Amino acid sequence: MRPLVLASASPRRAELLRQMGLSFTVLPVDVDETPRPDEPAVTYVERLAREKANVGFARAEHPDCLVIGSDTSVVLAGAILGKPRTIADAAAMLAGLSGQTHKVMTAVALAGGHGCFARLVVTDVRFRVLSDVEIDAYCQTGEPMDKAGAYGIQGKGGIFVDGLWGSYSAVVGLPLDATAALLTEAGEPVWMHWNQSGDEPL
């Protein structure tokens, strides 16, 4: 496989790539995540994924590498919920999500010598009604502070979810099926590299 690079510092995305049986290097990148005026959420999420992948490809040491960029946004009634800046901000986000169905939009982009291609995955997630006490307790754990929408479905925040329609891995931060499809389209189907990544044959 051509060298694979993950343009993200997210341990969750790295774990999902390892789950796919892939070997890769991590190259965190910084891009301006400010939404543009009147920018729809679907456009915003895909734009950031592409920007991360392209910046990573420009910085990568190997000219023949493939670079994965991804972005996840929680969208409630059309409003993008980013990462909370304070505990009070996190509590307000969680109170807004309580008892509601929201959308988790995750885009994944693959950049290389072939250009940059992206896919968007939208998942509906429903929260049960949350009490003020448990919102406060969750915020005090610190878990919400680096996560879009102020919760991590793969962590303690998973107890708030009572319904999900779509891709669980996309809610965590990287849609496995869409990522595999992009790699296949780039001539690097994931399954061809499973045993090369150190997996023992069944």
Secondary structure, DSSP 4 states (H G I P E B T S, - for coil): ---EEE----HHHHHHHHHTT---EE-------PPPTT--HHHHHHHHHHHHHHHHHHH-S-TT-EEEEEEEEEEETTEEE---SSHHHHHHHHHHHTT-EEEEEEEEEEEETTEEEEEEEEEEEEEPP--HHHHHHHHHTSGGGGSGGG--TTTGGGGGEEEEES-HHHHHT--HHHHHHHHHHTT--GGGGTGGGTPPP-
